[in-house]
Amino acid sequence: MSGATIADFIGYWEVEGQNYVRRGDYEWMASLVPGPRVLEIGSGVGFATQALAARGLSVLALDALAECMEATRQRVEGKGVTLLQAELTALNAEQRARIEAFAPDTVVCWLMGAPAETTGATASDGGQAVVVYREKIHRLVAELAASLPSVRALHFVDRTAIPWQAKDIGRDTLVSYHIGKTLRDLPFAADRRNALYRKLDDNSAELAKLRNSHPAMKSVVPTLASLLVERK
């Protein structure tokens, strides 16, 4: 888990985010985004927002946590980023109007997460609470994007682990998953050409245990899974 409380969550992502910056992961994610106006759902502590701004994109960054908004503000101050503290599950009329007025071309939702006190995650649930939370938020993001006439593309990035030699099959799985859940009955099309994986470094005991659990798991590696979908 990435933290039981808000303070734990912020602390985790301050450290983890630096690792992503060091490897160039955020830069890679931002390079895949068509612009020039991007609505970012879930700014976290601002590393991703910073990468988007560094590309010269106009960014409206949204997060529900005041602590995340402050961390993001400190990271992108003076870079032309607009911040909006809002809960995606309960946008009010004023917040909705600000988003519509911004008229984003692309909506991004990267590395979706929240403190355990929000997701309901426990150390013994096998990650199921986080999966349910992520599916819920992804769907809400897609519904919001579909409702904004200016939006032409939607970009998801999340961490996963796959057998690297089967990454081509993984692309089809990623597309099928989002078509069946996130994008169901919405005006977006997903294509395997826009489904990409990027290796991450991870030598954790948990990953080692997974690799040793079955011969087919020997080549499992942690990855970033990226899917860009476009309005039909």
N, C-alpha and C positions, 0 to 999 in steps of 0.2 A: 504494500500500500504506500501511497505517496504522502501520508500524514493523517493522523486522527483528527487533529484540530486545525484551525486556520493557520496558527503560528507554525505548526509542523509542516503544513502544506507549503507555505511560503518558503520556509527554510529548505525543504527538499528541493523545490524548483530553482532556488537561487544557486544551489550547488549543481543540480542536474543540468540546468540551463547553460551553465558555463561549459559543461562538457559538450553540449550540442554546438555551442558557439565555436569551441576549439576545433571540433571536427568539421565545421562548415555545414552542419546539417540544416540550420535555419536559413543560411544563404541558399542552399540547394532547394529547400521548400519554397522560398520566395521567388526563385528563378522560374518556377513552374506556373506562377500566377499571371494570368492575363489581366491587364489593368485598363485604365489607369486609376480607377477608384475602387477601393477595397474595404468591405465591411468585415472586420475580424470579430468572430464570436468566441469569447473566452481569451482575453489577452494574457491571463496569467500574470507573471511578473515582468513581462514586457520584452523578453528577448526576441520573440517572433515578430512583435510589432516593430521593433528596432530594425529587423532584417527587411521588413516590407518598406519601411521608410527609407532605408539605405538605397533601395532601388529607385527612389524618386516617386513612389506611388503616393497617392492621397489616401489616407487611412482614417477610418472611423473605428476605434477599438472599443469593444463592449465587454464588460465583466460585471458579475453580480457582487463581487467582494470589494469593499472599500480599500482593503489592504492591497489587493491586486491593482486597483486603479492607481494607488499612490506609488507602488513600485514601478508600474508602467510609466507614470508621469515623470518620475525621476530619470528613467532610462531614455525617454524620447523627447524630453523638454526642448523646445526650440527647433524641432524637426517637422513641424507642420502637422502633427497627428492630433486628431480630435478624440477625446475620451468621453465615454458615456457609461455611467454606472447604471445597470439595468438587469433585471432578472428575466431571462429569456422566456421562462414559463409564465410570466405575468407582466408583459409589456403594457404600460399605460398609454393613453392617447398621445400625450406629449412626446414620450420616447419613440413611439411609432412614427410620429410626424417628423421627428429629427432624422430618423433613419431614411424615411421616404425622401426628405429634402436633400439628403446627402447623395441620393441616387447612385448607389454602388453598381459597378459593372460586374464585380465578382464578390462572392461571399466565401470566406475561408473559416474553417473550423479545424484547428490543429491540436493534436495531443490532448484531447478532451479529458479533463479530470476535475476532481473536487475533493475537499477534505472528507474523511470517512464520516464525519458528523452530518455531511450532506448526502453522500451516496448510500450510507447505511452499511458500508463495507466492514467486515471483520476479518481477523487473521485466519479464521477457519472456514470461510465461505467459498474458498477456491476461486475468488475473483468474480463470482456471479453477480454481486451487487453492482460492481463497477460496470460489468457488461450491460446490465439492465439500464443503468444510468446513461451510459454512452449511447445505447440505442435510442433512448428517449430523447436525448439532446440532439443527436444527429437528425432524427425525424423532425423535431421542432425547427432546427436550422434549415432543413430542406423546405419545409412548409413556408417559413418566412421568406426564403429566397424566391420561391415560386410566386409569392404574393407581391413581389416588387418588380414592376415591369421593366425597370432598368437593368436587372440582373441577367447576364448572359451565361455566367459560369459559376460553378460551385466546387470548392476544393476541400477535400478531406485528407488529413494525414493522421495516422495513429500508429502506435507501436504494436508489434506482434512478433511472432517467431514462426519461421517456416523452414522446411528442408530446402536448402539453397538450390540444389540441383532440380527441384520441382517448382521453381519460381514462375515458370511459364504457366503451369497449371494453377499456381497461386493467383496469377492475374485474373484468370477466368473466375476463380472462387471469389475474389474481392469484388469483381463486377457483379456477379450473381447475388452476393450478399446485399449490396447496396440497392440493386434493382428490386429485390424482393422485400426489403425492409425500409430503408431510408427513402427511396425514391418512388415507392409504390403509388401509382395513379397521379404522379406529379409530372409536369412538362419538362423533364430532364432525361437526357440519353447518356448512357455510360458505355464506353468502348474500351476493350482491353489494351488498345494502343496508348491510352491515357492512364493505365494502371501500372505503377512503378514500385519497385522495392529498392531500398538502400540499406546496406549492412550497418549494424551498430556494434560497438565493442561491448561485450558482456562476458565476464568470466565468473559469474556468480555461482554459488553452490546450488542454487535452485535450478539454474540452467544445466549444470553438470548432472544433476539428478535426473532431469528430463532426458538428457542425451543417453544416459545409462539405462533408462527404463525399457527401451525396446530397440532392436537393431535399426529400425526405420527412423529412429530419432537421432542417430549419430551425427547427421549433418544439419540438424536444426540450428539456425542462427537467429539472433534478435535482429529485427529490421524495422525500418519505417515503411509503412504501406501508404502510398499516395494514390489518390484517385481524383482526377479532374473530370467533372461532368458538365455538359453543355445543354442549354435550353434547346428544345426541339424546334 
